[in-house]
């Protein structure tokens, strides 16, 4: 009987280790955001600000008068650019 108890204990330890690695890799992927710094350039002078939206991260920003902006992104994210003159 004690042999079955030790097998159960070993299986439980391996399951706990597996759950730990699964959760640690999940949080590792969620931390892979980087700040994207870019500038919108056009043929004409921008006289309005552009909204930049990242729907995947539920964040966004507004460009400065010179067209520059910063927004957090992860690999595979898509950005939406919205403005009155676009």
Wavefront OBJ file of the C-alpha trace (Angstrom):
o trace
v 0.000 0.000 0.000
v 2.716 2.589 0.730
v 4.042 2.076 -2.804
v 0.758 3.313 -4.313
v 0.840 6.349 -2.054
v 4.321 7.330 -3.233
v 3.275 6.932 -6.901
v 0.306 9.201 -6.249
v 2.605 11.734 -4.595
v 5.030 11.711 -7.545
v 2.192 12.176 -10.054
v 0.845 15.073 -8.002
v 4.273 16.709 -7.982
v 4.591 16.395 -11.772
v 1.126 17.856 -12.279
v 2.024 20.826 -10.053
v 5.276 21.347 -11.959
v 3.386 21.221 -15.283
v 0.831 23.772 -14.090
v 3.636 26.042 -12.859
v 5.411 25.999 -16.241
v 2.154 26.560 -18.107
v 1.260 29.596 -15.998
v 4.772 31.034 -16.096
v 4.894 30.813 -19.903
v 1.465 32.453 -20.116
v 2.591 35.448 -18.073
v 5.834 35.571 -20.053
v 3.955 36.024 -23.318
v 1.745 38.726 -21.876
v 4.823 40.734 -20.869
v 6.184 40.962 -24.426
v 4.769 44.436 -25.114
v 7.081 47.057 -26.584
v 6.633 50.776 -27.038
v 6.370 51.591 -30.741
v 7.635 55.103 -31.576
v 6.815 56.266 -35.106
v 5.915 59.341 -37.113
v 3.092 59.769 -39.622
v 4.342 61.417 -42.792
v 2.207 62.800 -45.611
v 2.634 64.804 -48.799
v 0.870 67.752 -47.166
v 1.164 69.303 -43.735
v -0.925 67.613 -41.053
v -3.189 70.227 -39.531
v -5.064 67.694 -37.402
v -4.233 64.954 -34.943
v -4.684 61.274 -35.779
v -6.117 58.679 -33.384
v -4.046 55.486 -33.244
v -5.925 52.520 -31.742
v -4.595 49.074 -30.823
v -7.731 46.928 -30.405
v -5.734 43.879 -29.256
v -4.301 45.730 -26.251
v -7.405 47.913 -25.702
v -5.180 51.005 -25.816
v -4.620 53.949 -28.060
v -3.056 57.355 -28.386
v -3.262 60.584 -30.351
v -0.479 61.785 -32.620
v 1.312 65.037 -31.886
v 1.107 68.006 -34.263
v 4.338 66.861 -35.980
v 2.810 63.405 -36.620
v 4.851 61.487 -34.016
v 3.216 58.974 -31.682
v 4.004 56.203 -29.187
v 1.844 53.151 -28.513
v 2.399 49.778 -26.821
v 2.201 46.774 -29.155
v 2.872 43.047 -29.206
v 3.841 40.888 -32.159
v 0.839 40.391 -34.450
v -1.104 43.450 -33.243
v -2.808 45.648 -35.821
v -3.170 49.405 -35.485
v -6.115 51.488 -36.652
v -5.452 55.067 -37.749
v -8.436 57.399 -37.639
v -8.640 61.099 -38.350
v -10.965 63.605 -39.984
v -8.722 64.004 -43.009
v -7.872 60.338 -43.579
l 1 2 3 4 5 6 7 8 9 10 11 12 13 14 15 16 17 18 19 20 21 22 23 24 25 26 27 28 29 30 31 32 33 34 35 36 37 38 39 40 41 42 43 44 45 46 47 48 49 50 51 52 53 54 55 56 57 58 59 60 61 62 63 64 65 66 67 68 69 70 71 72 73 74 75 76 77 78 79 80 81 82 83 84 85 86
